[in-house]
Every structure is written in C-alpha cells, then in structure tokens.
Amino acid sequence: IVVPTPGASNGVANPVDNTSTPANNDIRLFPTVTTGNVFITQSQPQKATVQVYSLLGSLVYSNLVAEAAVANVDVSTLPKGCYIVHIKTENSVLTKQIFIE
C-alpha cells in the first residue's frame, strides 16, 4: 500500500528511507548486513519495541528490548533476504533496512 505524504515532492511516502525522527540521533542499528544478529545502541538507554517486516509488509519478528546501552536482536531464524527494522522508544522512531545473508 502506498500512502501519500503531504509535502513530498512526488506525493508518495518512501517506506524505507533509512532515516529517523529528529530526536532520534542517539539510536543506532548495526550491522545492516548480517548472518544472524543486529545490535541496537542508545546513548540514553530506554525500553524499545523492535519490529522486523518482510518487504511484503508482513511482521516477521517483534520484541521488547530492555533498557540497555547495547541490545542484541537475533534474526538468525529468518530466511535470507531484505527486511525493514522499525525501532520505537518513548520519544524516538528509527527505520532501517537490513540484509540477512
């Protein structure tokens, strides 16, 4: 489903723009190419909801991450391919694309 975005130059939202909300400069997700684990770092640790979506939009992984400077997300059970990771904290949102080899 394509959702129009007010103010976008082409009027279409980019579901994977690898950007974050302005208040979200303290959250990082790495590596973006993995064989099983990705890590989330926060300069100001807080609880976060991590959701992983297939490119078809199906939710394939969801978990609540405890307050920690570094959190491990095990995606080793997912098939190889491209996924969208959505991380939401109380005041920030980060969306990144990852590749599982």
Summary of the structure (lengths in Angstrom):
residues: 101
radius of gyration: 13.8
end to end distance: 26.8
largest distance: 39.0
contacts: 258
relative contact order: 0.28
helix: 3%
strand: 48%
